[in-house]
Amino acid sequence: MSWLILFIAGILEAGWLVGIQKSESFTNIPYVVFAVFSMTLSLVLFSIALKDIPISHAYLVWLAVGASSIAVINHYFFDQQLTLAHLFCFGLIFVGVVGLKVLN
């Protein structure tokens, strides 16, 4: 269950990055609220996951899920390019994450 919580925390990390990007230097208040909410919930879930997952593994997974999520969000909603090379590299990250889970 901790791994699922950590995965959700990583996705929420991408959420607060999108909120900050769309807030237009913190002038668009709904996006600021969304960013703060996502950031807070991401950190709370991350800390809950740390009860069962070593911090070195948890932090790597949190960052990997966040980075991958933001790349996909930017591709579908903000027209940023996502090539096969990008997907291959994200696949390598996830292979490493699965390896950490198997070895843990």
C-alpha positions, 0 to 999 in steps of 0.5 A, a space after each residue: 500500500 505504501 508504494 501506491 501512496 508514494 505513486 500518488 504523491 509523485 503524480 501530485 508533485 506534477 500537479 503542483 508544478 502545473 499549478 505553479 506554471 499556470 498561476 502566471 507568477 502567482 497572480 491566477 489565484 485558483 491555480 495558486 490554490 491548486 498548487 498549494 493543495 497538490 504540494 501539501 498533499 504530495 508531501 503528506 503522502 510522501 511522509 506516510 510512505 516513508 513509514 515502510 519504504 527507505 527514504 533513498 528508494 522513496 525519494 527516487 520513486 517520488 521524483 521519477 513518477 513526478 518527472 514522468 507525469 509532468 512530461 506526459 501532462 506537458 505533452 497532452 495539455 501544453 503541446 510539448 514534444 515527447 519522442 520515442 527516446 524520451 519514452 525509452 528513458 522514462 521506461 529505464 527509470 521505471 525498470 529501475 523503480 521496479 527493480 528497487 521494489 523487487 529488491 526491497 
